[in-house]
Amino acid sequence: MMEQKSTSNLDHVRQIKAEIRAIEIKKQQLQKQLKSIQQTCDHEFHETAILRKCRKCKWTESVYY
Ligand SMILES: [Zn+2]
């Protein structure tokens, strides 16, 4: 009984870890896409007290130098 439960936990853990890995790969791809959009954007900044934010691509820059 104990043995069965721990085996089932292990399968579940493996499945979760595989999903986490897939999500991390997807996240990296999305970050790369976002970065490429922001790098090629002709920024149109909207300034706030603490940062500048592009209206077109959401790129933010600190106003403090
Ligand atoms: Zn932009």
N, CA, C, O and the ligand as a Tripos MOL2 file, in Angstrom:
@<TRIPOS>MOLECULE
protein
  261   259    66     0     0
PROTEIN
NO_CHARGES

@<TRIPOS>ATOM
      1 N           0.8370   -1.2150    0.0000 N.3       1 MET1
      2 CA          0.0000    0.0000    0.0000 C.3       1 MET1
      3 C           0.8730    1.2670    0.0000 C.2       1 MET1
      4 O           0.7010    2.1530   -0.8370 O.2       1 MET1
      5 N           1.8090    1.3330    0.9540 N.am      2 MET2
      6 CA          2.7370    2.4630    1.0100 C.3       2 MET2
      7 C           3.5250    2.5770   -0.2970 C.2       2 MET2
      8 O           3.7140    3.6580   -0.8550 O.2       2 MET2
      9 N           3.9750    1.3950   -0.7550 N.am      3 GLU3
     10 CA          4.8020    1.3270   -1.9650 C.3       3 GLU3
     11 C           4.0600    1.9110   -3.1760 C.2       3 GLU3
     12 O           4.6040    2.6950   -3.9530 O.2       3 GLU3
     13 N           2.8010    1.4950   -3.2960 N.am      4 GLN4
     14 CA          1.9740    1.9720   -4.4030 C.3       4 GLN4
     15 C           1.8290    3.4990   -4.3800 C.2       4 GLN4
     16 O           1.9350    4.1740   -5.4040 O.2       4 GLN4
     17 N           1.5840    4.0100   -3.1740 N.am      5 LYS5
     18 CA          1.3610    5.4490   -3.0300 C.3       5 LYS5
     19 C           2.6170    6.2340   -3.4470 C.2       5 LYS5
     20 O           2.5410    7.2520   -4.1340 O.2       5 LYS5
     21 N           3.7870    5.7120   -2.9980 N.am      6 SER6
     22 CA          5.0060    6.4520   -3.3080 C.3       6 SER6
     23 C           5.3310    6.3780   -4.8010 C.2       6 SER6
     24 O           5.8800    7.3240   -5.3660 O.2       6 SER6
     25 N           4.9890    5.2510   -5.4400 N.am      7 THR7
     26 CA          5.2150    5.1410   -6.8820 C.3       7 THR7
     27 C           4.3280    6.1290   -7.6200 C.2       7 THR7
     28 O           4.7530    6.7850   -8.5700 O.2       7 THR7
     29 N           3.1000    6.2180   -7.1650 N.am      8 SER8
     30 CA          2.1790    7.1280   -7.8160 C.3       8 SER8
     31 C           2.6180    8.5850   -7.6070 C.2       8 SER8
     32 O           2.4620    9.4170   -8.5000 O.2       8 SER8
     33 N           3.1660    8.8870   -6.4260 N.am      9 ASN9
     34 CA          3.7030   10.2280   -6.1970 C.3       9 ASN9
     35 C           4.8360   10.5140   -7.1690 C.2       9 ASN9
     36 O           4.9180   11.6000   -7.7420 O.2       9 ASN9
     37 N           5.7110    9.5230   -7.3490 N.am     10 LEU10
     38 CA          6.8620    9.7120   -8.2210 C.3      10 LEU10
     39 C           6.4310   10.0090   -9.6530 C.2      10 LEU10
     40 O           6.9890   10.8840  -10.3150 O.2      10 LEU10
     41 N           5.4320    9.2680  -10.1170 N.am     11 ASP11
     42 CA          4.9170    9.5240  -11.4700 C.3      11 ASP11
     43 C           4.3540   10.9310  -11.5810 C.2      11 ASP11
     44 O           4.5460   11.6330  -12.5750 O.2      11 ASP11
     45 N           3.6600   11.3110  -10.5330 N.am     12 HIS12
     46 CA          3.0530   12.6340  -10.5260 C.3      12 HIS12
     47 C           4.1380   13.7220  -10.5360 C.2      12 HIS12
     48 O           4.0450   14.7110  -11.2630 O.2      12 HIS12
     49 N           5.1720   13.5050   -9.7010 N.am     13 VAL13
     50 CA          6.2890   14.4520   -9.6360 C.3      13 VAL13
     51 C           6.9850   14.5670  -10.9940 C.2      13 VAL13
     52 O           7.3190   15.6600  -11.4510 O.2      13 VAL13
     53 N           7.1930   13.4050  -11.6250 N.am     14 ARG14
     54 CA          7.8420   13.4240  -12.9430 C.3      14 ARG14
     55 C           7.0090   14.1920  -13.9630 C.2      14 ARG14
     56 O           7.5410   14.9410  -14.7830 O.2      14 ARG14
     57 N           5.7150   13.9960  -13.8990 N.am     15 GLN15
     58 CA          4.8050   14.6790  -14.8230 C.3      15 GLN15
     59 C           4.8430   16.1910  -14.5780 C.2      15 GLN15
     60 O           4.8980   16.9880  -15.5140 O.2      15 GLN15
     61 N           4.8120   16.5600  -13.2960 N.am     16 ILE16
     62 CA          4.8600   17.9920  -12.9490 C.3      16 ILE16
     63 C           6.1650   18.6050  -13.4210 C.2      16 ILE16
     64 O           6.1740   19.6930  -13.9980 O.2      16 ILE16
     65 N           7.2780   17.9020  -13.1770 N.am     17 LYS17
     66 CA          8.5770   18.4370  -13.5860 C.3      17 LYS17
     67 C           8.6770   18.5880  -15.0930 C.2      17 LYS17
     68 O           9.2570   19.5550  -15.5880 O.2      17 LYS17
     69 N           8.1140   17.6370  -15.8230 N.am     18 ALA18
     70 CA          8.1240   17.7310  -17.2830 C.3      18 ALA18
     71 C           7.3120   18.9420  -17.7350 C.2      18 ALA18
     72 O           7.6940   19.6390  -18.6750 O.2      18 ALA18
     73 N           6.1950   19.1850  -17.0630 N.am     19 GLU19
     74 CA          5.3680   20.3420  -17.4190 C.3      19 GLU19
     75 C           6.0790   21.6470  -17.0970 C.2      19 GLU19
     76 O           6.0110   22.6060  -17.8660 O.2      19 GLU19
     77 N           6.7720   21.6800  -15.9400 N.am     20 ILE20
     78 CA          7.5240   22.8840  -15.5630 C.3      20 ILE20
     79 C           8.5960   23.1620  -16.6190 C.2      20 ILE20
     80 O           8.8020   24.3060  -17.0260 O.2      20 ILE20
     81 N           9.2720   22.0980  -17.0540 N.am     21 ARG21
     82 CA         10.3270   22.2690  -18.0530 C.3      21 ARG21
     83 C           9.7390   22.8160  -19.3590 C.2      21 ARG21
     84 O          10.3100   23.7130  -19.9800 O.2      21 ARG21
     85 N           8.5990   22.2680  -19.7610 N.am     22 ALA22
     86 CA          7.9520   22.7240  -20.9990 C.3      22 ALA22
     87 C           7.5470   24.1930  -20.8830 C.2      22 ALA22
     88 O           7.6950   24.9650  -21.8300 O.2      22 ALA22
     89 N           7.0350   24.5700  -19.7130 N.am     23 ILE23
     90 CA          6.6250   25.9640  -19.5040 C.3      23 ILE23
     91 C           7.8440   26.8810  -19.5120 C.2      23 ILE23
     92 O           7.7840   27.9880  -20.0470 O.2      23 ILE23
     93 N           8.9530   26.4230  -18.9200 N.am     24 GLU24
     94 CA         10.1660   27.2530  -18.9120 C.3      24 GLU24
     95 C          10.7140   27.4710  -20.3140 C.2      24 GLU24
     96 O          11.1880   28.5570  -20.6480 O.2      24 GLU24
     97 N          10.6440   26.4170  -21.1340 N.am     25 ILE25
     98 CA         11.0950   26.5410  -22.5200 C.3      25 ILE25
     99 C          10.2070   27.5360  -23.2550 C.2      25 ILE25
    100 O          10.6940   28.3950  -23.9910 O.2      25 ILE25
    101 N           8.8990   27.4100  -23.0480 N.am     26 LYS26
    102 CA          7.9330   28.3220  -23.6600 C.3      26 LYS26
    103 C           8.1810   29.7580  -23.1970 C.2      26 LYS26
    104 O           8.1210   30.6980  -23.9900 O.2      26 LYS26
    105 N           8.4600   29.9100  -21.9060 N.am     27 LYS27
    106 CA          8.7110   31.2300  -21.3370 C.3      27 LYS27
    107 C           9.9460   31.8720  -21.9730 C.2      27 LYS27
    108 O           9.9450   33.0600  -22.2970 O.2      27 LYS27
    109 N          10.9920   31.0730  -22.1430 N.am     28 GLN28
    110 CA         12.2010   31.5910  -22.7850 C.3      28 GLN28
    111 C          11.9350   32.0240  -24.2160 C.2      28 GLN28
    112 O          12.4450   33.0480  -24.6710 O.2      28 GLN28
    113 N          11.1270   31.2320  -24.9230 N.am     29 GLN29
    114 CA         10.7890   31.5890  -26.3040 C.3      29 GLN29
    115 C          10.0070   32.8930  -26.3460 C.2      29 GLN29
    116 O          10.2510   33.7530  -27.1920 O.2      29 GLN29
    117 N           9.0600   33.0250  -25.4170 N.am     30 LEU30
    118 CA          8.2390   34.2360  -25.3730 C.3      30 LEU30
    119 C           9.0700   35.4580  -24.9980 C.2      30 LEU30
    120 O           8.8760   36.5410  -25.5500 O.2      30 LEU30
    121 N          10.0090   35.2770  -24.0430 N.am     31 GLN31
    122 CA         10.8610   36.3930  -23.6460 C.3      31 GLN31
    123 C          11.7400   36.8390  -24.8040 C.2      31 GLN31
    124 O          11.9980   38.0280  -24.9890 O.2      31 GLN31
    125 N          12.1940   35.8570  -25.5810 N.am     32 LYS32
    126 CA         13.0180   36.1550  -26.7440 C.3      32 LYS32
    127 C          12.2130   36.9420  -27.7790 C.2      32 LYS32
    128 O          12.7050   37.9060  -28.3650 O.2      32 LYS32
    129 N          10.9740   36.5170  -27.9920 N.am     33 GLN33
    130 CA         10.0900   37.2240  -28.9280 C.3      33 GLN33
    131 C           9.8260   38.6480  -28.4720 C.2      33 GLN33
    132 O           9.8730   39.5920  -29.2600 O.2      33 GLN33
    133 N           9.5440   38.7830  -27.1640 N.am     34 LEU34
    134 CA          9.2570   40.0960  -26.5930 C.3      34 LEU34
    135 C          10.4650   41.0190  -26.7370 C.2      34 LEU34
    136 O          10.3370   42.1850  -27.1100 O.2      34 LEU34
    137 N          11.6480   40.4630  -26.4300 N.am     35 LYS35
    138 CA         12.8710   41.2330  -26.5230 C.3      35 LYS35
    139 C          13.1090   41.7010  -27.9560 C.2      35 LYS35
    140 O          13.5170   42.8400  -28.1860 O.2      35 LYS35
    141 N          12.8540   40.8260  -28.9010 N.am     36 SER36
    142 CA         13.0920   41.1850  -30.2900 C.3      36 SER36
    143 C          12.1090   42.2660  -30.7480 C.2      36 SER36
    144 O          12.4760   43.1550  -31.5180 O.2      36 SER36
    145 N          10.8690   42.1900  -30.2770 N.am     37 ILE37
    146 CA          9.8860   43.2410  -30.5990 C.3      37 ILE37
    147 C          10.3370   44.5690  -29.9860 C.2      37 ILE37
    148 O          10.2950   45.6100  -30.6420 O.2      37 ILE37
    149 N          10.7660   44.5240  -28.7260 N.am     38 GLN38
    150 CA         11.1550   45.7510  -28.0350 C.3      38 GLN38
    151 C          12.4370   46.3490  -28.5930 C.2      38 GLN38
    152 O          12.6230   47.5660  -28.5750 O.2      38 GLN38
    153 N          13.3220   45.4850  -29.0900 N.am     39 GLN39
    154 CA         14.5710   45.9960  -29.6560 C.3      39 GLN39
    155 C          14.3550   46.6730  -31.0050 C.2      39 GLN39
    156 O          15.1220   47.5530  -31.3940 O.2      39 GLN39
    157 N          13.3190   46.2650  -31.7060 N.am     40 THR40
    158 CA         13.0830   46.8470  -33.0250 C.3      40 THR40
    159 C          11.9810   47.9010  -33.0030 C.2      40 THR40
    160 O          11.6710   48.5030  -34.0320 O.2      40 THR40
    161 N          11.3880   48.1230  -31.8250 N.am     41 CYS41
    162 CA         10.2990   49.0920  -31.7040 C.3      41 CYS41
    163 C          10.8040   50.5270  -31.8600 C.2      41 CYS41
    164 O          11.8830   50.8810  -31.3870 O.2      41 CYS41
    165 N          10.0100   51.3220  -32.5220 N.am     42 ASP42
    166 CA         10.2850   52.7510  -32.5950 C.3      42 ASP42
    167 C           9.5500   53.3430  -31.3900 C.2      42 ASP42
    168 O           8.4130   53.8030  -31.5000 O.2      42 ASP42
    169 N          10.2300   53.3190  -30.2310 N.am     43 HIS43
    170 CA          9.5800   53.6560  -28.9670 C.3      43 HIS43
    171 C           8.8760   55.0040  -28.9650 C.2      43 HIS43
    172 O           9.3320   55.9840  -29.5530 O.2      43 HIS43
    173 N           7.7560   55.0040  -28.2830 N.am     44 GLU44
    174 CA          6.9970   56.2320  -28.1050 C.3      44 GLU44
    175 C           6.7340   56.3170  -26.6030 C.2      44 GLU44
    176 O           5.7740   55.7360  -26.0970 O.2      44 GLU44
    177 N           7.6050   57.0550  -25.8930 N.am     45 PHE45
    178 CA          7.5530   57.0390  -24.4380 C.3      45 PHE45
    179 C           6.4840   57.9030  -23.8040 C.2      45 PHE45
    180 O           6.1600   59.0010  -24.2580 O.2      45 PHE45
    181 N           5.9560   57.3450  -22.7290 N.am     46 HIS46
    182 CA          5.0320   58.0560  -21.8670 C.3      46 HIS46
    183 C           5.7760   58.1520  -20.5360 C.2      46 HIS46
    184 O           6.0980   57.1200  -19.9470 O.2      46 HIS46
    185 N           6.0570   59.3590  -20.0460 N.am     47 GLU47
    186 CA          6.8390   59.5010  -18.8200 C.3      47 GLU47
    187 C           5.9850   59.5950  -17.5720 C.2      47 GLU47
    188 O           4.9730   60.2950  -17.5370 O.2      47 GLU47
    189 N           6.4180   58.8690  -16.5460 N.am     48 THR48
    190 CA          5.7920   58.9920  -15.2320 C.3      48 THR48
    191 C           6.8820   59.5190  -14.3050 C.2      48 THR48
    192 O           7.9940   59.7910  -14.7580 O.2      48 THR48
    193 N           6.5840   59.6660  -13.0190 N.am     49 ALA49
    194 CA          7.5550   60.2110  -12.0710 C.3      49 ALA49
    195 C           8.7980   59.3490  -11.9520 C.2      49 ALA49
    196 O           9.8960   59.8660  -11.7470 O.2      49 ALA49
    197 N           8.6350   58.0500  -12.0770 N.am     50 ILE50
    198 CA          9.7830   57.1740  -11.8570 C.3      50 ILE50
    199 C          10.2840   56.4400  -13.0930 C.2      50 ILE50
    200 O          11.4140   55.9540  -13.1100 O.2      50 ILE50
    201 N           9.4580   56.3570  -14.1200 N.am     51 LEU51
    202 CA          9.9460   55.6400  -15.2960 C.3      51 LEU51
    203 C           9.3450   56.1300  -16.6070 C.2      51 LEU51
    204 O           8.3510   56.8560  -16.6330 O.2      51 LEU51
    205 N           9.9700   55.7160  -17.6680 N.am     52 ARG52
    206 CA          9.4710   55.9900  -19.0050 C.3      52 ARG52
    207 C           8.9700   54.6780  -19.5680 C.2      52 ARG52
    208 O           9.6520   53.6560  -19.4890 O.2      52 ARG52
    209 N           7.7830   54.7090  -20.1330 N.am     53 LYS53
    210 CA          7.2000   53.4890  -20.6570 C.3      53 LYS53
    211 C           6.7670   53.7130  -22.0930 C.2      53 LYS53
    212 O           6.1320   54.7140  -22.4240 O.2      53 LYS53
    213 N           7.1280   52.7530  -22.9420 N.am     54 CYS54
    214 CA          6.7360   52.8740  -24.3370 C.3      54 CYS54
    215 C           5.2830   52.4600  -24.4960 C.2      54 CYS54
    216 O           4.8650   51.4110  -24.0050 O.2      54 CYS54
    217 N           4.5100   53.3050  -25.1950 N.am     55 ARG55
    218 CA          3.0910   53.0050  -25.4170 C.3      55 ARG55
    219 C           2.9070   51.8310  -26.3560 C.2      55 ARG55
    220 O           1.9010   51.1250  -26.2960 O.2      55 ARG55
    221 N           3.8800   51.6280  -27.2170 N.am     56 LYS56
    222 CA          3.7100   50.6160  -28.2580 C.3      56 LYS56
    223 C           4.0980   49.2180  -27.8040 C.2      56 LYS56
    224 O           3.4300   48.2430  -28.1490 O.2      56 LYS56
    225 N           5.1920   49.1140  -27.0170 N.am     57 CYS57
    226 CA          5.6830   47.7700  -26.6960 C.3      57 CYS57
    227 C           5.8290   47.5050  -25.2060 C.2      57 CYS57
    228 O           6.2700   46.4260  -24.8110 O.2      57 CYS57
    229 N           5.4580   48.4890  -24.3600 N.am     58 LYS58
    230 CA          5.5050   48.3280  -22.9050 C.3      58 LYS58
    231 C           6.9190   48.2730  -22.3220 C.2      58 LYS58
    232 O           7.1010   47.9250  -21.1550 O.2      58 LYS58
    233 N           7.9040   48.6150  -23.1280 N.am     59 TRP59
    234 CA          9.2790   48.6770  -22.6380 C.3      59 TRP59
    235 C           9.3410   49.7690  -21.5820 C.2      59 TRP59
    236 O           8.7810   50.8490  -21.7730 O.2      59 TRP59
    237 N          10.0230   49.4990  -20.4600 N.am     60 THR60
    238 CA         10.1350   50.5170  -19.4410 C.3      60 THR60
    239 C          11.5970   50.8300  -19.1680 C.2      60 THR60
    240 O          12.4730   49.9720  -19.2770 O.2      60 THR60
    241 N          11.8290   52.0730  -18.8150 N.am     61 GLU61
    242 CA         13.1760   52.5590  -18.5430 C.3      61 GLU61
    243 C          13.0970   53.4200  -17.3000 C.2      61 GLU61
    244 O          12.1730   54.2210  -17.1570 O.2      61 GLU61
    245 N          14.0540   53.2640  -16.3990 N.am     62 SER62
    246 CA         14.0530   54.0950  -15.2100 C.3      62 SER62
    247 C          14.4430   55.5150  -15.5910 C.2      62 SER62
    248 O          15.2660   55.7260  -16.4820 O.2      62 SER62
    249 N          13.8470   56.4820  -14.9100 N.am     63 VAL63
    250 CA         14.1590   57.8740  -15.2090 C.3      63 VAL63
    251 C          15.4120   58.3080  -14.4410 C.2      63 VAL63
    252 O          16.0640   59.2880  -14.8000 O.2      63 VAL63
    253 N          15.7360   57.5640  -13.3810 N.am     64 TYR64
    254 CA         16.9290   57.8810  -12.5780 C.3      64 TYR64
    255 C          18.1880   57.3960  -13.2710 C.2      64 TYR64
    256 O          18.2550   56.2600  -13.7430 O.2      64 TYR64
    257 N          19.1750   58.2610  -13.3270 N.am     65 TYR65
    258 CA         20.4280   57.8810  -13.9730 C.3      65 TYR65
    259 C          21.5720   57.6940  -12.9860 C.2      65 TYR65
    260 O          22.6900   57.3730  -13.3900 O.2      65 TYR65
    261 ZN          8.5940   50.5320  -27.8020 Zn       66 ZN66
@<TRIPOS>BOND
     1     1     2 1
     2     2     3 1
     3     3     4 2
     4     3     5 am
     5     5     6 1
     6     6     7 1
     7     7     8 2
     8     7     9 am
     9     9    10 1
    10    10    11 1
    11    11    12 2
    12    11    13 am
    13    13    14 1
    14    14    15 1
    15    15    16 2
    16    15    17 am
    17    17    18 1
    18    18    19 1
    19    19    20 2
    20    19    21 am
    21    21    22 1
    22    22    23 1
    23    23    24 2
    24    23    25 am
    25    25    26 1
    26    26    27 1
    27    27    28 2
    28    27    29 am
    29    29    30 1
    30    30    31 1
    31    31    32 2
    32    31    33 am
    33    33    34 1
    34    34    35 1
    35    35    36 2
    36    35    37 am
    37    37    38 1
    38    38    39 1
    39    39    40 2
    40    39    41 am
    41    41    42 1
    42    42    43 1
    43    43    44 2
    44    43    45 am
    45    45    46 1
    46    46    47 1
    47    47    48 2
    48    47    49 am
    49    49    50 1
    50    50    51 1
    51    51    52 2
    52    51    53 am
    53    53    54 1
    54    54    55 1
    55    55    56 2
    56    55    57 am
    57    57    58 1
    58    58    59 1
    59    59    60 2
    60    59    61 am
    61    61    62 1
    62    62    63 1
    63    63    64 2
    64    63    65 am
    65    65    66 1
    66    66    67 1
    67    67    68 2
    68    67    69 am
    69    69    70 1
    70    70    71 1
    71    71    72 2
    72    71    73 am
    73    73    74 1
    74    74    75 1
    75    75    76 2
    76    75    77 am
    77    77    78 1
    78    78    79 1
    79    79    80 2
    80    79    81 am
    81    81    82 1
    82    82    83 1
    83    83    84 2
    84    83    85 am
    85    85    86 1
    86    86    87 1
    87    87    88 2
    88    87    89 am
    89    89    90 1
    90    90    91 1
    91    91    92 2
    92    91    93 am
    93    93    94 1
    94    94    95 1
    95    95    96 2
    96    95    97 am
    97    97    98 1
    98    98    99 1
    99    99   100 2
   100    99   101 am
   101   101   102 1
   102   102   103 1
   103   103   104 2
   104   103   105 am
   105   105   106 1
   106   106   107 1
   107   107   108 2
   108   107   109 am
   109   109   110 1
   110   110   111 1
   111   111   112 2
   112   111   113 am
   113   113   114 1
   114   114   115 1
   115   115   116 2
   116   115   117 am
   117   117   118 1
   118   118   119 1
   119   119   120 2
   120   119   121 am
   121   121   122 1
   122   122   123 1
   123   123   124 2
   124   123   125 am
   125   125   126 1
   126   126   127 1
   127   127   128 2
   128   127   129 am
   129   129   130 1
   130   130   131 1
   131   131   132 2
   132   131   133 am
   133   133   134 1
   134   134   135 1
   135   135   136 2
   136   135   137 am
   137   137   138 1
   138   138   139 1
   139   139   140 2
   140   139   141 am
   141   141   142 1
   142   142   143 1
   143   143   144 2
   144   143   145 am
   145   145   146 1
   146   146   147 1
   147   147   148 2
   148   147   149 am
   149   149   150 1
   150   150   151 1
   151   151   152 2
   152   151   153 am
   153   153   154 1
   154   154   155 1
   155   155   156 2
   156   155   157 am
   157   157   158 1
   158   158   159 1
   159   159   160 2
   160   159   161 am
   161   161   162 1
   162   162   163 1
   163   163   164 2
   164   163   165 am
   165   165   166 1
   166   166   167 1
   167   167   168 2
   168   167   169 am
   169   169   170 1
   170   170   171 1
   171   171   172 2
   172   171   173 am
   173   173   174 1
   174   174   175 1
   175   175   176 2
   176   175   177 am
   177   177   178 1
   178   178   179 1
   179   179   180 2
   180   179   181 am
   181   181   182 1
   182   182   183 1
   183   183   184 2
   184   183   185 am
   185   185   186 1
   186   186   187 1
   187   187   188 2
   188   187   189 am
   189   189   190 1
   190   190   191 1
   191   191   192 2
   192   191   193 am
   193   193   194 1
   194   194   195 1
   195   195   196 2
   196   195   197 am
   197   197   198 1
   198   198   199 1
   199   199   200 2
   200   199   201 am
   201   201   202 1
   202   202   203 1
   203   203   204 2
   204   203   205 am
   205   205   206 1
   206   206   207 1
   207   207   208 2
   208   207   209 am
   209   209   210 1
   210   210   211 1
   211   211   212 2
   212   211   213 am
   213   213   214 1
   214   214   215 1
   215   215   216 2
   216   215   217 am
   217   217   218 1
   218   218   219 1
   219   219   220 2
   220   219   221 am
   221   221   222 1
   222   222   223 1
   223   223   224 2
   224   223   225 am
   225   225   226 1
   226   226   227 1
   227   227   228 2
   228   227   229 am
   229   229   230 1
   230   230   231 1
   231   231   232 2
   232   231   233 am
   233   233   234 1
   234   234   235 1
   235   235   236 2
   236   235   237 am
   237   237   238 1
   238   238   239 1
   239   239   240 2
   240   239   241 am
   241   241   242 1
   242   242   243 1
   243   243   244 2
   244   243   245 am
   245   245   246 1
   246   246   247 1
   247   247   248 2
   248   247   249 am
   249   249   250 1
   250   250   251 1
   251   251   252 2
   252   251   253 am
   253   253   254 1
   254   254   255 1
   255   255   256 2
   256   255   257 am
   257   257   258 1
   258   258   259 1
   259   259   260 2
@<TRIPOS>SUBSTRUCTURE
     1 MET1         2 RESIDUE 1 A MET
     2 MET2         6 RESIDUE 1 A MET
     3 GLU3        10 RESIDUE 1 A GLU
     4 GLN4        14 RESIDUE 1 A GLN
     5 LYS5        18 RESIDUE 1 A LYS
     6 SER6        22 RESIDUE 1 A SER
     7 THR7        26 RESIDUE 1 A THR
     8 SER8        30 RESIDUE 1 A SER
     9 ASN9        34 RESIDUE 1 A ASN
    10 LEU10       38 RESIDUE 1 A LEU
    11 ASP11       42 RESIDUE 1 A ASP
    12 HIS12       46 RESIDUE 1 A HIS
    13 VAL13       50 RESIDUE 1 A VAL
    14 ARG14       54 RESIDUE 1 A ARG
    15 GLN15       58 RESIDUE 1 A GLN
    16 ILE16       62 RESIDUE 1 A ILE
    17 LYS17       66 RESIDUE 1 A LYS
    18 ALA18       70 RESIDUE 1 A ALA
    19 GLU19       74 RESIDUE 1 A GLU
    20 ILE20       78 RESIDUE 1 A ILE
    21 ARG21       82 RESIDUE 1 A ARG
    22 ALA22       86 RESIDUE 1 A ALA
    23 ILE23       90 RESIDUE 1 A ILE
    24 GLU24       94 RESIDUE 1 A GLU
    25 ILE25       98 RESIDUE 1 A ILE
    26 LYS26      102 RESIDUE 1 A LYS
    27 LYS27      106 RESIDUE 1 A LYS
    28 GLN28      110 RESIDUE 1 A GLN
    29 GLN29      114 RESIDUE 1 A GLN
    30 LEU30      118 RESIDUE 1 A LEU
    31 GLN31      122 RESIDUE 1 A GLN
    32 LYS32      126 RESIDUE 1 A LYS
    33 GLN33      130 RESIDUE 1 A GLN
    34 LEU34      134 RESIDUE 1 A LEU
    35 LYS35      138 RESIDUE 1 A LYS
    36 SER36      142 RESIDUE 1 A SER
    37 ILE37      146 RESIDUE 1 A ILE
    38 GLN38      150 RESIDUE 1 A GLN
    39 GLN39      154 RESIDUE 1 A GLN
    40 THR40      158 RESIDUE 1 A THR
    41 CYS41      162 RESIDUE 1 A CYS
    42 ASP42      166 RESIDUE 1 A ASP
    43 HIS43      170 RESIDUE 1 A HIS
    44 GLU44      174 RESIDUE 1 A GLU
    45 PHE45      178 RESIDUE 1 A PHE
    46 HIS46      182 RESIDUE 1 A HIS
    47 GLU47      186 RESIDUE 1 A GLU
    48 THR48      190 RESIDUE 1 A THR
    49 ALA49      194 RESIDUE 1 A ALA
    50 ILE50      198 RESIDUE 1 A ILE
    51 LEU51      202 RESIDUE 1 A LEU
    52 ARG52      206 RESIDUE 1 A ARG
    53 LYS53      210 RESIDUE 1 A LYS
    54 CYS54      214 RESIDUE 1 A CYS
    55 ARG55      218 RESIDUE 1 A ARG
    56 LYS56      222 RESIDUE 1 A LYS
    57 CYS57      226 RESIDUE 1 A CYS
    58 LYS58      230 RESIDUE 1 A LYS
    59 TRP59      234 RESIDUE 1 A TRP
    60 THR60      238 RESIDUE 1 A THR
    61 GLU61      242 RESIDUE 1 A GLU
    62 SER62      246 RESIDUE 1 A SER
    63 VAL63      250 RESIDUE 1 A VAL
    64 TYR64      254 RESIDUE 1 A TYR
    65 TYR65      258 RESIDUE 1 A TYR
    66 ZN66       261 GROUP 0 **** ****
